[in-house]
Amino acid sequence: MSIEIESPREEAGFEEFVALYDRVYQDRPVRWRADRELWLAILSGDSPFVEDRELRPFVARRDGQVVARVLAVADSRYMRLWKERLGHLVWFEALSDFDAVRALMDAACAWLSERDLPAARTGSLIGMFDTPFAIDTYGVLPPHMLRQNPAYYHALIKRAGFETE
């Protein structure tokens, strides 16, 4: 069972990146579906949201199947406004696979480090349509555009080396 980390650069890879969202939540009786058109426009660079932002999507595959994803963002707008050299890891979604998530986050953080960003934040409100992680009430449908993550995300993110702010 090998884990492979990839950085999709074409439409087929972007489609797989987006599709994982619906796989993670497919067993919920009520859920919001992936905003496919918006996310594909951003991933392909055809959206005004990418201006002054360098983006790199990452996926983790186990036995050929995408099991985790994250979008690494070097956000010049954020750094100018807040005067903080910090990368962002947004749109994180994963099946319950600790090793894949750790490898995924390591690759995304290495990419941010190559851009002289010594730290990364995930699950925060920035301009890339990311929202904080739920910390309770996992079974209800939140308002549209709010995260409905599974409870196991806490353990995945902690074991990948992140700390709670």
Summary of the structure (lengths in Angstrom):
residues: 165
radius of gyration: 14.9
end to end distance: 33.8
largest distance: 43.7
contacts: 464
relative contact order: 0.16
helix: 35%
strand: 22%
